[in-house]
Amino acid sequence: MLDIDSIRKDFPFLEAGNGKNPLVYFDNASTTQKPIQVLNKLDQFYRESNANVHRGVYRLSQQATESYENARKKIADFINAKEERSIIFTRGTTESINLVAYAWAQQQLKPGDEILITEMEHHSNLVPWQITAKRTGASLKYIPLNDNLELDVTNLENYFTPNTKIFAIIHKSNSLGKINPVQQLIEYAKTVGAITVVDGAQSVPHTAVDVQKLDCDFFACSGHKMLGPTGIGILYGKPELLESMEPFQSGGEMIDTVSMTESTWNDIPWKFEAGTPSIAQAVGLGEAVDYLQNLNMQTVEDHIGELTEYALENIQQINGVKVYNQENNRSGIISFNVEGVHPHDLAQFLDQDEIAIRTGHHCTQPIMKKLGVSATARISFYIYNTKDEIDKLFRCMKSTLNYFN
Ligand code: PLP
């Protein structure tokens, strides 16, 4: 069990009565709050250790490099990557997926090839593949959702063909909370020789991820959704693939030698980290990973699962609520609508009660189309949320809805 009282003390954002912040923060799938340990680390880095990495021979620069590379080590360990050189620092999941699309797919694919995704994707794992298909002449196919809003995995041979060159899939849906059978699908993708990409933006913050067990070729996630700073994310890639690829961006840091007419490339992972990287942010993410590992990821997952079950039981007391992901949902993500009330209006009223919930299409417009709505309300939990906060949400929702009726 998580010691929530003690955890909450680590989050200055949650301090009651500062008059600025919502007291109940339920938009964690979008971004999480940061513990004091991460804030202190960033502050300490900028106050005491700030220097550019991989460049200076002076002590401070070497210390900064050590902290930056140490963060890489922590992240490799967190997702069980075999080698640190598999971990590329990016700005986030979006940039990680774009890196694969531009530096692998757009170099390899040709007319007749197929890119396979799913109908459940966040736009970050959809739009880069649409652009890639247009540029290369490859076709874009997808595994559809069935009536239970799960991926239709019954007849995989309908979707995977010998022409499937890349298969990109969301691990855990940010708008439905569904956890996809990625390991099984990756195994299948391998039978047709496809390269596999997993969007782990929502899975890594909640659950212990093991990239070796998944055996995916690429895995992407964002630091800010797991207690870390914004502007830092991860692309995991199998070393042999990363080595075979051309750079994504170019300039300083990613080169080995440069003449006026040509250049050669640095080793991985630095070949993919052109320019000055997000040094303090990487160090901050390393601290966030330490924080989560101290809590234990199974305990984190259990806490989030328990809150979800509690909220799903209680949301039923509210008249006119339609929950889109009620069954077997322990994901920490609940999407719903209330009859006769636009989700934006609901969120604005709740904001007056100092409760932050998310509304909109959640960067998943195809899912909204499938649901037949333009937007849903979404609540999403993290380690510092409590059942009391859920009670407050439903109390306030009831009085808001009385106003509408
Ligand atoms: N993929 C999923 C499943 C997400 O939930 C998000 C963000 O909400 C992203 C990708 C994009 O992440 P970022 O904006 O950090 O690049």
Residues whose N, C-alpha, C, O or C-beta is under 5 A from the ligand:
A	BS01	PLP	A29 S30 G92 T93 T94 E95 H122 S124 K172 N174 D199 A201 Q202 S222
